[in-house]
Amino acid sequence: MNKFSLLALSCLLSFSAIGQQKKLTLEESVLQQNRQFRADKLLGFQWIPNTNQYTYFADGGKKLMTANTNNAKATELVTLADLNKVLGTDLKSFIGIEWKDATHFLIANGPKFFEYNTQDKTSKLTGTFSDTAENQTYDHGHQNIAFTEKNNLYISDQNNQKITVTNQTNEGIVSGQSIARNEFGIDGGIFWSPNDHFLAFYQKDQSEVADYPLLDINTVPGSLENIKYPMIGQKSEKPSVGIYNLKTQQTVYIKPRGNADDYLTNLAWTPDEKYVLIAELNRAQNDMNLNLYDAQTGAFVRTLLNEKNPNWVEPEHPAFFPNAKSNNFVWHSEKDGFQNLYLYSIDGKLIRQLTKNKFPARQILGANPAGTEVYFMATGDNPTNMLAYKVDMNGKQTLITQDSGVHTVAASTDGNWFFDDFSNHNTPGKSLMYNKSLKATTLVESPNKYNGYAMGTAEIKTIKAADGTTDLYTRLIKPSDFDPSKKYPVLVYVYGGPHAQMITNSYLDGANLWMYWMAEQGYLVFTVDNRGSDNRGFAFESVIHGQLGNNEIADQMKGVEYLKSLPYVDGNRLAVHGWSFGGFMTTSMMLRKPDVFKVGVAGGPVTDWKLYEVMYGERYMDTPAENPKGFDENCTLNYVKDLKGKLLLIHGTSDDVVVMQHNLNLIKKFVEAEKQVDFFAYPMHKHNVIGKDRVHLMRKVLNYVMENNK
């Protein structure tokens, strides 16, 4: 066979292989990204306390496997079927197990909580709860369980006896639950002391907060569900911290030392149980005191540190105590422009700034038993990464994870081993084990689950922001059969708000799989993380203060300018889609830049910041009385007459984050202006449309874009 025949055969085989590639369905792209296409990993990895052993789930969550740092060859610890037989339960997976010690783990099945002995394969019931019980939280010794029912807090003791901690008949006073609408890093309201002699808890008095009506259509006739929703500039909740003494069965309360509606957050216990540390933030969120209180009496002891900033101060992390025998603590602060770690004594003296990075420390993972090293996550010099570091008490910092990418890391109890699961642009997934010398052993390396599918590529680049100096990261997804000689329409996917980063150095680069499906329909899908988004430091993030929308839109227009500079972009066929803050950005750009986008789809959009919640909204916008120009300039209702393109508005009817009043007010303005727009509601869905209905949502969004962007 001559070389021309070989070449022809090679080309034929290539074209045949391309022709045989499977096409993603929209259903797969919406529902299977973290299921069918999830990278292989040690799912549910946990260290067994005070050992070099670890466990993970296998066989679709039907088996609990164990291995150790000396031998990564796993053995079966227990099957789900055997566990269900012992417990008399119908558990569907091991998800939710928590190791108590080297031989016992805890697991719940509905209202029943169990302890399982892995040595003798026996179990015991540790708690039984009513159907209304929530927020069950074990103490450190795993003997008592604190829990809430409706607005009150209780303890189920080791004898399964119910102890009443609060007994409020006023349903507006809520104990043991998250407060401040989960801002300031709050994700719970129950805090056991280190030796379990005390139980601290958040309490909020929301009696004066306005009731907001949501319609429940599942009853006949429809019924009213009232939620408490504090809007910007209006009455807010009043917080306090309760401390229950298990010995005396008495509770003392701590209230804000300033105004009654200031914020109490970031609660932490000292290792000796003598004190609690609480960050008190004024309602304007520009003045924060970290205060020390006596745990026995609730009495104020002293202010340990103070931080002020004319834009905002946002404490998100409680004090961390690296040494169980010392009250010296580590504090997160952004006061030098980036989240860094600071070591303080309990008398409020700064001992040392531990990290001095020009990138943010995001999370403390833990410390070694001696308290001489602290492990933490940070972006490193590339803000699209998330890496693990350690720092000693003298400020010597060491990078633990050696590969670029987005990492999830767990340190063993003795601090000698680090489990690392990561992905990056070129790596679908990889699980490693680092020893104390930071030498890595590969445990799992995932194949590319998208092999055999027609999948496009993502290009990650930077462009200059509207200020002309700041770098912004961009992601451009192209179809698998991309032809640079063609002109492509573009869908711009936008979020653009605080505490979110769309572009990361993970597999698929932080994109949703449906974006790659959309690319296969002949689109380019583009995203830019504008100023105000996450992981870039305080100056980058706080440029939005008092004017949510202005600089974000300016940066998005720089993204459009970049797109139009590309010879394969059809600048007359640009579409934009976003949800929540991205919905606000979508409506804002469709109305304030009416000649740019031919079509837009805005989901759950903020349309008028006066209607948003106090905690988030007043941080970034102050109040309407303080900042009338900012609220007026960035209210989408003021620009309805300028609409030129096709606009679809979407909302969940039970949205308790961005209430549907936002969209209805905007539609009312469109009607008054005699402007035609489209609207679609998802009955009984909250802020996000989830489950199988999400396929319907994405089909609605993407079909609307393709039908109106021809």
DAHUUR-V575855 format. One record per pair of residues at least 12 apart in sequence whose C-alpha atoms are under 10 Angstrom apart, sorted by the first residue. I is the first residue (numbers start at 0). GAP is how many residues later the second one is. Records with the same first field share a line. If there is no record, write none. Layout:
I = GAP, GAP
//
This chain:
16 = 435
17 = 434, 435, 436, 462, 463
18 = 435
19 = 432, 433, 434
20 = 430, 431, 432, 433, 434
21 = 428, 429, 430, 431, 432, 433
22 = 429, 430, 431, 432, 494, 497
23 = 426, 429, 430, 431, 489, 490, 492, 493, 494, 496
24 = 489, 492
25 = 487, 488, 489, 490, 491, 492, 669, 670, 672, 673, 676
26 = 487, 490, 665, 667, 668, 669, 671, 672
27 = 485, 486, 489, 667
28 = 483, 484, 485, 486, 487, 488, 489, 666, 669
29 = 482, 483, 484, 485, 487, 661, 662, 664, 665, 666, 667, 668, 669
30 = 482, 483, 659, 660, 661, 663, 664
31 = 481
32 = 416, 417, 479, 480, 481
33 = 479
35 = 413, 414
36 = 391, 411, 412, 413, 476
37 = 390, 391, 408, 410, 411, 412
38 = 383, 384, 388, 389, 390, 391, 405, 406, 407, 408, 409, 410, 411, 468
39 = 388, 389, 390, 391, 404, 405, 406, 407, 408, 409
40 = 15, 16, 17, 380, 381, 388, 389, 390, 391, 402, 403, 404, 405
41 = 13, 14, 15, 16, 23, 377, 379, 388, 389, 390, 401, 402
42 = 12, 13, 14, 15, 17, 18, 52, 378
43 = 12, 13, 14, 17, 20, 50, 51, 52, 53
44 = 12, 20, 21, 365, 374, 375, 376
45 = 20, 51, 52, 53, 364, 365, 366, 373
46 = 19, 20, 21, 51, 52, 55, 363, 364, 365, 366, 370, 371, 372
47 = 18, 20, 50, 51, 52, 53, 54, 55, 56, 57, 364, 365
48 = 50, 51, 52, 53, 54, 55, 363, 364, 365
49 = 51, 52, 362, 363, 364
50 = 17, 18, 50, 51, 361, 362, 363
51 = 15, 16, 17, 18, 50, 360, 361, 362, 364, 365
52 = 13, 14, 15, 16, 17, 18, 19, 49, 359
53 = 12, 13, 14, 15, 18, 20, 358, 365
54 = 12, 13, 19, 20, 21, 22, 44
55 = 18, 20, 21, 38, 39
56 = 19, 22, 36, 37, 38
57 = 18, 21, 35, 36
58 = 20, 34
59 = 32, 33, 34
60 = 18, 19, 31, 32, 33, 34
61 = 16, 17, 18, 19, 20, 21, 29, 30, 31, 32, 33
62 = 12, 13, 14, 15, 16, 17, 18, 19, 20, 30, 31
63 = 12, 13, 14, 15, 16, 19, 29, 30, 31
64 = 12, 13, 14
65 = 12
68 = 347, 348, 349, 350, 364, 365, 366, 372
71 = 361, 369, 370, 371
72 = 370
76 = 41, 42, 44
77 = 40, 43
78 = 14, 15
79 = 12, 13, 14
80 = 12
81 = 39
82 = 33, 38, 39, 40
83 = 25
85 = 30, 35, 36, 37, 38
86 = 20, 22, 25, 26, 27, 28, 29, 35, 36, 37, 38
87 = 21
88 = 19, 20, 21, 23
89 = 19, 20
90 = 16, 17, 18, 19
91 = 17
93 = 13, 14
94 = 12, 13
95 = 12, 13
96 = 17, 18, 19
97 = 17
98 = 16, 17, 43
99 = 15, 16, 17, 40, 41, 42
100 = 16, 40, 41
101 = 15, 16, 17
102 = 13, 14, 15, 16, 17, 18
103 = 12, 13, 14, 15, 17, 18, 19
104 = 12, 13, 18
105 = 17, 18, 19, 20, 32, 36
106 = 18, 19
107 = 17, 18, 19, 20, 28
108 = 19
109 = 18, 19, 20, 21
110 = 16, 17, 18, 19, 20, 21, 22, 23, 25
111 = 13, 14, 15, 16, 17, 18
112 = 12, 13, 14, 15, 16, 23, 32
113 = 12, 13, 14
114 = 12, 27
124 = 33, 34, 35
125 = 16, 17, 18, 19, 30, 31, 32, 33, 34
126 = 16, 17, 18, 29, 30, 31, 32, 33, 34, 35
127 = 28, 32, 33, 34
128 = 18, 20, 27, 31, 33
129 = 19
130 = 18
131 = 16, 17, 18
132 = 14, 15, 16, 17, 19, 20, 21
133 = 12, 13, 14, 15, 16, 19, 42, 43
134 = 12, 13, 14, 18, 41, 42, 43, 53, 54, 55
135 = 12, 13, 18, 19, 20, 40, 54
136 = 18, 19, 51, 52, 53, 54, 55
137 = 17, 18, 19, 52, 53, 54, 58
138 = 16, 18, 51, 52, 53, 54, 55, 56, 57, 58, 59, 60
139 = 52, 53, 54, 55, 56
140 = 53, 54, 55
141 = 15, 16, 54
142 = 13, 14, 15, 16, 17, 53
143 = 12, 13, 14, 15, 16, 17, 48, 52
144 = 12, 13, 15, 17, 47
145 = 16, 17, 18, 19, 30, 44, 45, 46, 53, 55
146 = 15, 18, 28, 29, 30, 42, 43
147 = 16, 17, 18, 26, 27, 28, 29, 41, 42
148 = 25, 26, 27
149 = 21, 24, 25, 27
150 = 15, 16, 17, 18, 19, 20, 21, 22, 23, 24, 25, 26, 52, 53
151 = 12, 13, 14, 15, 16, 17, 18, 19, 21, 22, 23, 24, 25, 51
152 = 12, 13, 14, 15, 21, 22, 23, 24, 36, 37, 48, 50
153 = 12, 13, 21, 22
154 = 44, 91
162 = 83, 86
163 = 85
164 = 34, 77, 78, 79, 80, 81, 84, 85, 86
165 = 37, 76, 78, 85
169 = 35, 36, 37
170 = 34, 35, 36
171 = 32, 33, 34, 35, 36, 37, 56, 65
172 = 30, 31, 32, 33, 34, 64, 65, 66
173 = 28, 29, 30, 31, 32, 33, 65
174 = 14, 15, 26, 27, 28, 29, 30, 64, 65, 66, 67
175 = 12, 13, 14, 15, 23, 24, 25, 26, 27, 28, 65, 66
176 = 12, 13, 24, 25, 26, 27
177 = 12, 23, 24, 25, 26
178 = 23, 24, 25, 26, 27, 58, 59, 60, 61, 84, 85, 86
179 = 24, 50, 56, 57, 58, 59, 83, 84, 85, 433, 434, 435, 436
180 = 48, 49, 56, 432, 433, 434, 435, 476
181 = 433, 434
182 = 82, 131, 132, 133, 432, 433
183 = 79, 80, 81, 82, 95, 97, 129, 130, 131, 132, 133, 134, 431, 432
184 = 80, 81, 129, 130, 131, 132, 133
185 = 79, 80, 81, 130, 131, 132
187 = 13, 14
188 = 12, 13, 14, 52, 76, 78
189 = 12, 13, 52, 77
190 = 52, 76, 77, 78
191 = 51, 52, 76, 77, 81
192 = 50, 75, 76, 77, 78, 79, 80, 81, 82, 83, 102
193 = 74, 75, 76, 77, 78, 79, 130
194 = 76, 77, 78
195 = 49, 50, 77
196 = 47, 48, 49, 50, 51, 76
197 = 45, 46, 47, 48, 49, 50, 51, 53, 71, 75, 97, 98
198 = 43, 44, 45, 46, 47, 52, 96
199 = 41, 42, 43, 44, 45, 51, 52, 53, 67, 68, 69, 76, 95
200 = 39, 40, 41, 42, 43, 52, 66
201 = 37, 38, 39, 40, 41, 51, 52, 62, 63, 65
202 = 34, 35, 36, 37, 38, 39, 50, 51, 52, 61
203 = 32, 33, 34, 35, 36, 37, 57, 60
204 = 31, 32, 33, 34, 35, 55, 56
205 = 22, 23, 24, 29, 30, 31, 32, 33, 55
206 = 21, 28, 29, 30, 31
207 = 20, 22, 26, 27, 28, 29, 30
208 = 18, 19, 20, 21, 22, 25, 26, 27, 28, 29
209 = 16, 17, 18, 19, 20, 21, 24, 25, 26, 27
210 = 14, 15, 16, 17, 18, 19
211 = 12, 13, 14, 15, 16, 17, 18, 19, 444, 447
212 = 12, 13, 14, 15, 16, 441, 443, 446
213 = 12, 13, 439, 440, 441, 442, 445, 446, 470
214 = 438, 439, 468, 469
215 = 437, 438, 467, 468
216 = 436, 437, 466, 467
217 = 465, 466
224 = 429
226 = 429
227 = 428
228 = 382, 383, 384, 385, 427, 428, 430
229 = 381, 382, 383, 384, 385
230 = 378, 379, 380, 381, 382, 383, 384, 385, 386, 387, 392
231 = 377, 378, 379, 380, 381, 382, 383, 384, 385, 386, 387, 389, 390, 391, 392
232 = 377, 378, 379, 380, 381, 384, 385, 389, 390, 391, 392, 393
233 = 376, 379, 380, 389
234 = 26, 379
235 = 24, 25, 26, 47, 377, 378, 379
236 = 23, 24, 25, 26, 377
237 = 17, 18, 21, 22, 23, 24, 25, 26
238 = 15, 16, 17, 21, 22, 23, 24, 25, 26
239 = 13, 14, 15, 16, 20, 21, 22, 23, 24, 25
240 = 12, 13, 14, 15, 23, 24, 26, 35, 37, 57
241 = 12, 13, 53, 56
242 = 33, 51, 52, 53, 54, 55
243 = 51, 52
244 = 50, 51
249 = 46
250 = 45, 46, 47
251 = 43, 44, 45, 46, 47
252 = 42, 44, 45, 46
253 = 24, 39, 40, 41, 43, 44, 45, 46
254 = 25, 43, 45
255 = 22, 23, 24, 25, 26
256 = 23, 24, 25, 32, 34, 43
257 = 22, 23, 24, 25
258 = 22, 23, 24
259 = 22, 23
260 = 20, 21, 22
261 = 18, 19, 20, 21, 22, 23, 26
262 = 15, 16, 17, 18, 19, 20, 21, 22, 25, 352
263 = 14, 15, 16, 17, 18, 24, 25, 26, 27
264 = 12, 13, 14, 15, 16, 25, 50, 51, 52, 53
265 = 12, 13, 14, 24, 49, 50, 51, 52, 53
266 = 12, 13, 23, 24, 50, 51, 52
267 = 24, 49, 50, 51, 52, 53
268 = 23, 24, 26, 49, 50, 51, 52, 58
269 = 22, 25, 49, 50, 51, 54, 55, 56, 57, 58, 59, 76
270 = 49, 50, 51, 52, 53, 54, 55, 56, 57, 58
271 = 52, 53, 54, 55
272 = 21, 22, 23, 54
273 = 18, 19, 20, 21, 22, 53
274 = 17, 18, 19, 20, 21, 22, 23, 24, 25, 26, 52, 71
275 = 15, 16, 17, 18, 19, 20, 22, 24, 25, 43
276 = 13, 14, 15, 16, 17, 18, 25, 26, 27, 41, 42, 69
277 = 12, 13, 14, 15, 25, 40, 41
278 = 12, 13, 24, 25, 26, 27, 36, 37, 38, 39, 40
279 = 23, 26, 35
280 = 25, 26, 27, 32, 33, 34
281 = 31
282 = 331, 332, 335, 336, 339
283 = 26, 27, 28, 29, 330, 331, 334, 335, 336, 337, 338, 339
284 = 23, 24, 25, 26, 27, 28, 29, 30, 330, 331, 333, 334, 335, 337
285 = 21, 22, 23, 24, 25, 26, 27, 28, 333
286 = 19, 20, 21, 22, 23, 24, 25, 26, 27
287 = 17, 18, 19, 20, 21, 24, 25, 26, 27
288 = 13, 14, 15, 16, 17, 18, 19, 26
289 = 12, 13, 14, 15, 16, 17, 25, 28, 29, 41, 58
290 = 12, 13, 14, 15, 57
291 = 12, 13, 54, 55, 56
300 = 46
301 = 44, 45, 46
302 = 43, 44, 45
303 = 40, 41, 42, 43, 44, 45, 46
304 = 26, 39, 42, 43, 44, 45
305 = 42
306 = 26, 27, 28
307 = 27
308 = 26
309 = 235
310 = 227, 231, 232, 233, 234, 235, 308, 309, 310, 311
311 = 226, 230, 233, 306, 307, 308, 310
312 = 20, 21, 22, 306
313 = 19, 20, 305
314 = 16, 17, 18, 19
315 = 16, 17, 46, 47
316 = 13, 14, 15, 16, 45, 46, 47
317 = 12, 13, 14
318 = 12, 13, 24, 25
319 = 12, 21, 23, 44, 46, 47, 54
320 = 22, 23, 45, 46, 50, 53
321 = 21, 44, 45, 46, 47, 48, 49, 50, 51, 52, 53, 71
322 = 44, 45, 46, 47, 48, 49, 50, 51
323 = 45, 46, 47
324 = 45, 46
325 = 19, 20, 45
326 = 17, 18, 19, 20
327 = 15, 16, 17, 18, 19, 20, 21, 22, 23
328 = 12, 13, 14, 15, 16, 17, 19, 21, 22
329 = 12, 13, 14, 15, 20, 21, 22, 23, 24, 34, 44, 63
330 = 12, 13, 22, 23
331 = 28, 29, 30, 31, 32
332 = 27, 28
333 = 26, 27, 203, 204
334 = 203
335 = 20, 21, 22, 201, 202
336 = 20, 21, 22, 23, 199, 200, 201, 202, 203
337 = 18, 19, 20, 21, 22, 23, 197, 198, 199, 200, 201
338 = 16, 17, 18, 19, 20, 21, 22, 23, 24, 39, 196, 197, 198, 199
339 = 13, 14, 15, 16, 17, 18, 19, 20, 21, 22, 38
340 = 12, 13, 14, 15, 16, 19, 20, 21, 23, 33, 35, 50, 54
341 = 12, 13, 14, 51, 53
342 = 12, 50, 51, 52
350 = 42, 43
351 = 41, 42, 43
352 = 40, 41, 42
353 = 20, 37, 38, 39, 40, 41, 42, 43
354 = 35, 36, 37, 38, 39, 40, 41, 42
355 = 39, 41
356 = 21, 23, 24, 40
357 = 21, 22, 23, 178, 179
358 = 19, 20, 21, 22, 23, 24, 176, 177, 178, 179
359 = 17, 18, 19, 20, 21, 23, 26, 174, 175, 176, 177, 178
360 = 15, 16, 17, 18, 19, 25, 26, 27, 28, 174
361 = 14, 15, 16, 17, 24, 25, 26, 173
362 = 12, 13, 14, 15, 25
363 = 12, 13, 14, 24, 25, 26
364 = 12, 23, 24, 25, 44, 45, 46
365 = 24, 44, 45, 46, 47, 49
366 = 23, 24, 25, 44, 45, 46, 47, 48
367 = 24, 43, 44, 45, 46, 47, 48
368 = 44, 45, 46
369 = 44, 45
370 = 21, 22
371 = 19, 20, 21, 22
372 = 17, 18, 19, 20, 21, 22, 23, 24, 42
373 = 15, 16, 17, 18, 19, 23, 41
374 = 13, 14, 15, 16, 17, 22, 23, 24, 25, 34, 35, 36, 40, 43
375 = 12, 13, 14, 15, 23, 24, 33
376 = 12, 13, 22, 23, 24, 30, 31, 32
377 = 21, 28, 29, 157
378 = 25, 26, 27, 28, 156, 157
379 = 19, 24, 155
380 = 155
381 = 22, 23, 122, 123, 153, 154
382 = 90, 118, 120, 121, 122, 151, 152, 153, 154
383 = 20, 21, 22, 40, 89, 117, 118, 119, 120, 121, 122, 125, 126, 150, 151, 152
384 = 18, 19, 20, 21, 22, 38, 39, 118, 119, 120, 121, 150
385 = 15, 18, 19, 20, 21, 22, 36, 118, 119, 120, 149
386 = 12, 13, 14, 15, 16, 17, 18, 19, 20, 21, 22, 33, 35
387 = 12, 13, 14, 18, 19, 20, 21, 22, 30, 32
388 = 12, 20
397 = 40
398 = 39
399 = 18, 20, 34, 35, 36, 37, 38, 39, 40
400 = 17, 18, 19, 20, 21, 31, 33, 37, 38, 39
401 = 32, 36, 37, 38
402 = 19, 20, 21
403 = 18, 19, 20, 21, 101, 102
404 = 16, 17, 18, 19, 20, 21, 22, 99, 100, 101, 102, 104
405 = 15, 16, 17, 18, 19, 23, 98, 99, 100, 101, 103, 104
406 = 12, 13, 14, 15, 16, 17, 22, 23, 24, 98, 99
407 = 12, 13, 14, 15, 23
408 = 12, 13, 22, 23, 24
409 = 23
410 = 22, 23
414 = 20, 21
415 = 18, 19, 20, 21, 22
416 = 16, 17, 18, 19, 20, 21, 22, 23
417 = 14, 15, 16, 17, 18, 20, 22
418 = 12, 13, 14, 15, 16, 21, 22, 24
419 = 12, 13, 14, 20, 22, 23
420 = 12, 22, 23, 24
421 = 23, 83, 84, 85
422 = 22, 23, 82, 83, 84, 85, 86
423 = 80, 81, 82, 83, 84, 85, 86
424 = 33, 34, 35, 79, 80, 81, 82, 83, 84, 85
425 = 22, 79, 80, 81, 82, 83
426 = 18, 19, 20, 21, 78, 79, 80, 81
427 = 17, 18, 19, 20, 21, 22, 78, 79, 80
428 = 15, 16, 17, 18, 19, 77, 78
429 = 12, 13, 14, 15, 16, 17
430 = 12, 13, 14, 15
431 = 12, 13
447 = 59
452 = 27
453 = 25, 26, 27, 62, 63, 66
454 = 22, 23, 24, 25, 26, 58, 61, 62, 64, 65
455 = 21, 22, 23, 24, 25, 26, 59, 60, 61, 62, 63, 64, 68
456 = 18, 19, 20, 21, 22, 23, 24, 25, 51, 52, 59, 62
457 = 16, 17, 18, 19, 20, 21, 50, 51, 53, 58, 66, 67, 68
458 = 15, 16, 17, 18, 19, 50, 67
459 = 13, 14, 15, 16, 17, 43, 44, 45, 49, 67, 68
460 = 12, 13, 14, 15, 67
461 = 12, 13, 66, 67, 97
462 = 65, 92, 95, 96, 98, 99
463 = 66, 91, 94, 95, 98
464 = 63, 64, 65, 66, 86, 87, 89, 90, 91, 92, 93, 94
465 = 64, 65, 85, 86, 87, 88, 89, 90, 91, 92, 93
466 = 64, 84, 87, 88
467 = 87, 90
469 = 60, 61, 70
470 = 58, 59, 60
471 = 56, 57, 58, 59, 61, 64, 83, 84, 86, 87
472 = 28, 29, 30, 31, 54, 55, 56, 57, 86
473 = 28, 29, 52, 53, 54, 55, 56, 85, 88
474 = 18, 27, 28, 29, 33, 34, 35, 36, 50, 51, 52, 53, 54
475 = 14, 15, 16, 35, 43, 48, 49, 50, 51, 52, 87
476 = 13, 14, 31, 32, 34, 38, 39, 41, 42, 43, 46, 47, 48, 49, 50
477 = 12, 37, 38, 40, 41, 42, 44, 45, 46, 47, 48
478 = 36, 37, 38, 39, 40, 41, 42, 43, 44, 45, 46
479 = 36, 39, 40, 42
480 = 38, 39, 41
481 = 37, 38, 40, 41, 42, 86
482 = 85
483 = 82, 83, 84, 85
484 = 82, 83, 84
485 = 81, 82, 83, 84
486 = 35, 36, 37, 79, 80, 81, 82, 83, 84, 86
487 = 31, 34, 35, 36, 79, 80, 81, 82, 83, 84, 85, 86
488 = 30, 33, 34, 35, 36, 79, 80, 81, 82, 83, 84, 85, 86, 217, 220, 221
489 = 28, 29, 32, 33, 34, 35, 36, 70, 73, 79, 80, 81, 82, 83, 84, 85, 86, 107, 215, 219
490 = 24, 27, 28, 32, 33, 34, 35, 36, 82, 83, 84, 85, 86, 106, 108, 109, 211, 214, 215, 218
491 = 32, 33, 34, 35, 36, 64, 67, 68, 71, 82, 83, 84, 85, 86, 94, 105, 108
492 = 18, 22, 32, 33, 34, 35, 82, 83, 84, 85, 86, 89, 93, 108
493 = 32, 33, 34, 35, 36, 62, 82, 83, 84, 85, 86, 87, 88, 89, 90, 91, 92, 108
494 = 32, 33, 34, 35, 38, 57, 82, 83, 84, 85, 86, 87, 88, 89, 90, 91
495 = 31, 32, 33, 34, 35, 36, 37, 38, 53, 56, 57, 59, 60, 82, 84, 85, 86, 87, 88, 89
496 = 32, 33, 34, 35, 36, 37, 44, 47, 51, 52, 55, 83, 84, 85, 87, 88
497 = 32, 33, 34, 35, 36, 37, 43, 44, 46, 50, 83, 118, 122
498 = 33, 34, 35, 36, 42
499 = 29, 32, 33, 34, 35, 81
500 = 27, 28, 29, 31, 32, 33, 34, 35
501 = 25, 26, 27, 28, 31, 32
502 = 24, 25, 26
510 = 14, 15, 16
513 = 181, 184, 185, 188
514 = 187
517 = 184, 185, 188
520 = 185
521 = 184
522 = 46, 51, 183
523 = 39, 44, 45, 46, 50
524 = 49, 50, 51
525 = 33, 34, 37, 50
526 = 29, 32, 33, 49
527 = 27, 28, 29, 30, 31, 32
528 = 23, 26, 27, 30
529 = 21, 22, 23, 24, 25, 26, 27, 28, 29
530 = 12, 13, 20, 21, 22, 23, 24, 25
531 = 12, 13, 16, 17, 19, 20, 23
532 = 19
541 = 78
542 = 77
543 = 76, 77
544 = 73, 74, 75, 76, 77, 85
545 = 71, 72, 73, 74, 75, 76, 77, 80, 81, 82, 83, 84, 85, 88
546 = 73, 74, 75, 80, 82, 83, 84, 85, 86, 87
547 = 33, 36, 37, 61, 69, 72, 73, 82, 83, 85, 86, 87
548 = 32, 35, 36, 39, 40, 81, 84, 85, 86, 87
549 = 35, 38, 42, 80, 83, 84
551 = 33, 37
552 = 32, 33, 35, 36, 39, 40
553 = 35
555 = 29, 33
556 = 32, 36, 39
559 = 14, 36, 37
570 = 25, 26, 27
571 = 23, 24, 25, 26, 137, 138
572 = 23, 24, 25, 26, 133, 135, 136, 137
573 = 22, 23, 24, 25, 26, 131, 135, 136
574 = 15, 21, 22, 23, 24, 25, 26, 70, 71, 72, 130, 131, 133, 134
575 = 13, 14, 20, 21, 22, 23, 24, 25, 26, 71, 129
576 = 22, 23, 24, 25, 26, 70, 71, 124, 125, 128
577 = 22, 23, 24, 25, 26, 27, 123
578 = 22, 23, 24, 25, 26, 27, 71, 72, 108, 109
579 = 22, 23, 24, 25, 26, 27, 71, 77, 78, 107, 108
580 = 21, 22, 23, 24, 25, 26, 77
581 = 19, 20, 21, 22, 23, 24
582 = 17, 18, 19, 20, 21, 22, 23, 24, 66, 67
583 = 18, 19, 20, 21, 22, 23, 24, 25, 50, 51, 52, 78
584 = 17, 20, 21, 22, 51
585 = 13, 14, 15, 16, 17, 19, 61, 63
586 = 13, 14, 15, 16, 18, 19, 20, 49, 50, 52, 53, 56, 60, 61, 62, 79
587 = 14, 17, 18, 19, 46, 47, 48, 49, 51, 52
588 = 47, 54
589 = 12, 46, 49, 50, 52, 53, 54, 55, 56, 57
590 = 45, 46, 47, 48, 49, 50, 51, 52, 53, 54, 56
591 = 42, 44, 46, 47, 48, 50, 51
592 = 46, 49, 50, 51
593 = 45, 48, 49, 50, 51
594 = 47, 48, 49, 50
595 = 48, 49
596 = 47, 48, 49, 50, 112
597 = 46, 47, 48, 49, 107, 110, 111, 112
598 = 45, 46, 47, 48, 49, 105, 106, 107, 108, 109, 110, 111
599 = 45, 46, 47, 48, 49, 101, 104, 105, 108, 109
600 = 45, 46, 47, 48, 49, 77, 78, 99, 100, 101, 103, 104
601 = 45, 46, 47, 48, 49, 61, 77, 99
602 = 45, 46, 47, 48, 49, 60, 76, 77, 78, 84, 85, 86, 94, 98
603 = 45, 46, 47, 48, 49, 51, 53, 54, 55, 56, 58, 59, 77, 82, 83, 84, 85
604 = 31, 44, 45, 46, 53, 54, 55, 57, 58, 61, 82
605 = 29, 30, 51, 52, 53, 54, 55, 56, 57, 60
606 = 27, 28, 29, 30, 31, 51, 53, 54, 55, 56, 57, 58, 59
607 = 23, 24, 26, 27, 28, 29, 30, 53, 54, 55, 57, 58
608 = 12, 14, 15, 21, 22, 23, 25, 26, 27, 53
609 = 13, 14, 21, 22, 25, 52
610 = 47, 48, 50, 51
611 = 45, 46, 47, 50
612 = 44, 45, 46
634 = 31
635 = 26, 30, 33
636 = 25, 26, 28, 29, 30, 31, 32, 33
637 = 28, 31
638 = 27, 30, 31
639 = 26, 27, 29, 30, 31, 32, 33, 34, 35
640 = 28, 29, 31, 32, 33, 34
641 = 31, 33
642 = 27, 30, 32, 33, 34
643 = 31, 32
644 = 31, 32, 63, 64
645 = 30, 31, 32, 58, 59, 62, 63
646 = 29, 30, 31, 32, 57, 58, 61
647 = 28, 29, 30, 31, 32, 52, 53, 56, 57
648 = 14, 15, 17, 18, 28, 29, 30, 31, 32, 52
649 = 13, 28, 29, 30, 31, 32, 47, 50, 51
650 = 12, 13, 28, 29, 30, 31, 32, 34, 35, 36, 37, 38
651 = 28, 29, 30, 31, 32, 33, 34, 35, 36, 37
652 = 27, 28, 29, 30, 31, 32, 33, 34
653 = 27, 28, 29, 30, 31, 32, 33, 34
654 = 27, 28, 29, 30, 31, 32, 33, 34
655 = 29, 30, 31
656 = 29, 30, 31
657 = 28, 29
658 = 27, 28
659 = 21, 26, 27
662 = 16
663 = 15
666 = 12
677 = 26
679 = 17, 20
680 = 16
681 = 14, 15
//
